[in-house]
Amino acid sequence: MARTKKDAVTAIKHNFSKPTVRDLEVIKYPRITEKSMSLMQDQNKVSIVVCEDANKTEIKLAFQRIFQVKVTDVKILNVKAKETTRGTRYKGTLSGFKKAVVSVAEGEAIDLFKD
């Protein structure tokens, strides 16, 4: 995963290792909204949807292994399911999920929109 000599030194310094299968199960996908994009640009934070049974330590280690960056803080939110209606005829529910807001150390960046 280390692309340059500087990246290799950073990986050794922060003790990054290869991601495991559990790491890929813990982090599902990024949550892309206007608010999350402004957090990413202004405060260097990333909003991701995680596994329901993951805790802060698991999320931090998985994020560090997958993206090869140093994580400074992790905050977790449980988003509850909501009932919706479309007009008067169609009723349904939006499923709930667990979201984590991960703070990345200054000087490090994550590119979620790679080719």
Phi and psi restraints in degrees (value plus and minus 20) as a CYANA .aco file:
   2 ALA   PHI     -92.0   -52.0
   2 ALA   PSI     106.3   146.3
   3 ARG   PHI    -116.1   -76.1
   3 ARG   PSI     -57.4   -17.4
   4 THR   PHI    -142.1  -102.1
   4 THR   PSI     155.2   195.2
   5 LYS   PHI     -83.8   -43.8
   5 LYS   PSI     -58.6   -18.6
   6 LYS   PHI     -82.9   -42.9
   6 LYS   PSI     -62.0   -22.0
   7 ASP   PHI     -83.8   -43.8
   7 ASP   PSI     -58.3   -18.3
   8 ALA   PHI     -85.2   -45.2
   8 ALA   PSI     -60.5   -20.5
   9 VAL   PHI     -86.1   -46.1
   9 VAL   PSI     -61.8   -21.8
  10 THR   PHI     -82.5   -42.5
  10 THR   PSI     -60.8   -20.8
  11 ALA   PHI     -83.4   -43.4
  11 ALA   PSI     -60.3   -20.3
  12 ILE   PHI     -89.7   -49.7
  12 ILE   PSI     -60.9   -20.9
  13 LYS   PHI     -82.6   -42.6
  13 LYS   PSI     -61.8   -21.8
  14 HIS   PHI    -112.1   -72.1
  14 HIS   PSI     -16.9    23.1
  15 ASN   PHI      39.7    79.7
  15 ASN   PSI      28.7    68.7
  16 PHE   PHI     -99.5   -59.5
  16 PHE   PSI     122.9   162.9
  17 SER   PHI    -149.5  -109.5
  17 SER   PSI    -199.9  -159.9
  18 LYS   PHI     -90.8   -50.8
  18 LYS   PSI     127.0   167.0
  19 PRO   PHI     -88.9   -48.9
  19 PRO   PSI     123.6   163.6
  20 THR   PHI    -116.3   -76.3
  20 THR   PSI     154.7   194.7
  21 VAL   PHI     -83.7   -43.7
  21 VAL   PSI     -59.0   -19.0
  22 ARG   PHI     -83.1   -43.1
  22 ARG   PSI     -57.4   -17.4
  23 ASP   PHI     -80.4   -40.4
  23 ASP   PSI     -61.0   -21.0
  24 LEU   PHI     -92.4   -52.4
  24 LEU   PSI     -42.8    -2.8
  25 GLU   PHI     -99.8   -59.8
  25 GLU   PSI     -54.4   -14.4
  26 VAL   PHI     -86.7   -46.7
  26 VAL   PSI     -68.6   -28.6
  27 ILE   PHI    -115.4   -75.4
  27 ILE   PSI      94.6   134.6
  28 LYS   PHI    -107.7   -67.7
  28 LYS   PSI     -83.0   -43.0
  29 TYR   PHI    -182.6  -142.6
  29 TYR   PSI     139.2   179.2
  30 PRO   PHI     -95.0   -55.0
  30 PRO   PSI     127.7   167.7
  31 ARG   PHI    -117.3   -77.3
  31 ARG   PSI      86.0   126.0
  32 ILE   PHI    -120.1   -80.1
  32 ILE   PSI      89.2   129.2
  33 THR   PHI    -157.8  -117.8
  33 THR   PSI     154.1   194.1
  34 GLU   PHI     -82.6   -42.6
  34 GLU   PSI     -61.8   -21.8
  35 LYS   PHI     -86.1   -46.1
  35 LYS   PSI     -62.8   -22.8
  36 SER   PHI     -86.7   -46.7
  36 SER   PSI     -54.1   -14.1
  37 MET   PHI     -88.4   -48.4
  37 MET   PSI     -58.6   -18.6
  38 SER   PHI     -89.0   -49.0
  38 SER   PSI     -56.3   -16.3
  39 LEU   PHI     -82.5   -42.5
  39 LEU   PSI     -59.3   -19.3
  40 MET   PHI     -85.6   -45.6
  40 MET   PSI     -61.8   -21.8
  41 GLN   PHI     -96.4   -56.4
  41 GLN   PSI     -63.1   -23.1
  42 ASP   PHI    -105.2   -65.2
  42 ASP   PSI     -63.9   -23.9
  43 GLN   PHI    -135.2   -95.2
  43 GLN   PSI     -16.0    24.0
  44 ASN   PHI      40.3    80.3
  44 ASN   PSI      24.5    64.5
  45 LYS   PHI    -138.9   -98.9
  45 LYS   PSI     126.9   166.9
  46 VAL   PHI    -142.0  -102.0
  46 VAL   PSI     114.4   154.4
  47 SER   PHI    -122.5   -82.5
  47 SER   PSI     104.0   144.0
  48 ILE   PHI    -153.7  -113.7
  48 ILE   PSI     132.3   172.3
  49 VAL   PHI    -112.9   -72.9
  49 VAL   PSI     112.0   152.0
  50 VAL   PHI    -142.6  -102.6
  50 VAL   PSI     151.1   191.1
  51 CYS   PHI     -83.4   -43.4
  51 CYS   PSI     127.0   167.0
  52 GLU   PHI     -82.7   -42.7
  52 GLU   PSI     -50.7   -10.7
  53 ASP   PHI    -121.9   -81.9
  53 ASP   PSI      -6.4    33.6
  54 ALA   PHI    -102.2   -62.2
  54 ALA   PSI     125.4   165.4
  55 ASN   PHI    -130.0   -90.0
  55 ASN   PSI     157.9   197.9
  56 LYS   PHI     -81.4   -41.4
  56 LYS   PSI     -61.4   -21.4
  57 THR   PHI     -84.8   -44.8
  57 THR   PSI     -64.3   -24.3
  58 GLU   PHI     -82.1   -42.1
  58 GLU   PSI     -63.0   -23.0
  59 ILE   PHI     -83.8   -43.8
  59 ILE   PSI     -64.4   -24.4
  60 LYS   PHI     -81.0   -41.0
  60 LYS   PSI     -69.3   -29.3
  61 LEU   PHI     -84.9   -44.9
  61 LEU   PSI     -61.2   -21.2
  62 ALA   PHI     -84.5   -44.5
  62 ALA   PSI     -63.5   -23.5
  63 PHE   PHI     -83.8   -43.8
  63 PHE   PSI     -61.8   -21.8
  64 GLN   PHI     -84.9   -44.9
  64 GLN   PSI     -60.2   -20.2
  65 ARG   PHI     -90.3   -50.3
  65 ARG   PSI     -59.9   -19.9
  66 ILE   PHI     -94.1   -54.1
  66 ILE   PSI     -67.3   -27.3
  67 PHE   PHI    -118.3   -78.3
  67 PHE   PSI     -24.8    15.2
  68 GLN   PHI      37.0    77.0
  68 GLN   PSI      25.0    65.0
  69 VAL   PHI    -150.0  -110.0
  69 VAL   PSI     142.0   182.0
  70 LYS   PHI    -110.3   -70.3
  70 LYS   PSI     106.9   146.9
  71 VAL   PHI    -117.5   -77.5
  71 VAL   PSI     111.2   151.2
  72 THR   PHI    -119.3   -79.3
  72 THR   PSI     -50.5   -10.5
  73 ASP   PHI    -174.9  -134.9
  73 ASP   PSI     128.7   168.7
  74 VAL   PHI    -153.5  -113.5
  74 VAL   PSI     108.1   148.1
  75 LYS   PHI    -140.7  -100.7
  75 LYS   PSI     119.2   159.2
  76 ILE   PHI    -137.3   -97.3
  76 ILE   PSI     120.0   160.0
  77 LEU   PHI    -150.1  -110.1
  77 LEU   PSI     119.6   159.6
  78 ASN   PHI    -122.6   -82.6
  78 ASN   PSI      91.9   131.9
  79 VAL   PHI    -109.0   -69.0
  79 VAL   PSI     100.8   140.8
  80 LYS   PHI     -98.8   -58.8
  80 LYS   PSI     135.3   175.3
  81 ALA   PHI     -89.8   -49.8
  81 ALA   PSI     128.8   168.8
  82 LYS   PHI    -146.7  -106.7
  82 LYS   PSI     124.2   164.2
  83 GLU   PHI    -108.1   -68.1
  83 GLU   PSI     117.8   157.8
  84 THR   PHI    -147.2  -107.2
  84 THR   PSI     137.1   177.1
  85 THR   PHI    -154.8  -114.8
  85 THR   PSI     125.1   165.1
  86 ARG   PHI    -138.6   -98.6
  86 ARG   PSI      84.6   124.6
  87 GLY   PHI      53.1    93.1
  87 GLY   PSI    -161.5  -121.5
  88 THR   PHI    -130.8   -90.8
  88 THR   PSI     -21.9    18.1
  89 ARG   PHI    -121.0   -81.0
  89 ARG   PSI     -62.3   -22.3
  90 TYR   PHI    -124.5   -84.5
  90 TYR   PSI     103.0   143.0
  91 LYS   PHI    -140.8  -100.8
  91 LYS   PSI     128.1   168.1
  92 GLY   PHI    -186.1  -146.1
  92 GLY   PSI    -191.5  -151.5
  93 THR   PHI    -152.5  -112.5
  93 THR   PSI     126.8   166.8
  94 LEU   PHI    -116.3   -76.3
  94 LEU   PSI     107.5   147.5
  95 SER   PHI     -91.4   -51.4
  95 SER   PSI     130.3   170.3
  96 GLY   PHI    -104.5   -64.5
  96 GLY   PSI     144.4   184.4
  97 PHE   PHI    -175.8  -135.8
  97 PHE   PSI     150.3   190.3
  98 LYS   PHI    -128.1   -88.1
  98 LYS   PSI     108.5   148.5
  99 LYS   PHI    -139.4   -99.4
  99 LYS   PSI     122.9   162.9
 100 ALA   PHI    -143.8  -103.8
 100 ALA   PSI     117.6   157.6
 101 VAL   PHI    -128.2   -88.2
 101 VAL   PSI      94.0   134.0
 102 VAL   PHI    -125.3   -85.3
 102 VAL   PSI     106.0   146.0
 103 SER   PHI    -113.2   -73.2
 103 SER   PSI     107.7   147.7
 104 VAL   PHI    -120.2   -80.2
 104 VAL   PSI     125.2   165.2
 105 ALA   PHI     -80.4   -40.4
 105 ALA   PSI     131.6   171.6
 106 GLU   PHI     -84.0   -44.0
 106 GLU   PSI     124.0   164.0
 107 GLY   PHI      70.2   110.2
 107 GLY   PSI     -30.9     9.1
 108 GLU   PHI    -133.5   -93.5
 108 GLU   PSI     125.0   165.0
 109 ALA   PHI    -156.2  -116.2
 109 ALA   PSI     137.4   177.4
 110 ILE   PHI    -142.5  -102.5
 110 ILE   PSI     112.2   152.2
 111 ASP   PHI    -125.0   -85.0
 111 ASP   PSI      80.1   120.1
 112 LEU   PHI     -98.4   -58.4
 112 LEU   PSI     -36.4     3.6
 113 PHE   PHI    -130.2   -90.2
 113 PHE   PSI      31.0    71.0
 114 LYS   PHI     -90.3   -50.3
 114 LYS   PSI     136.8   176.8
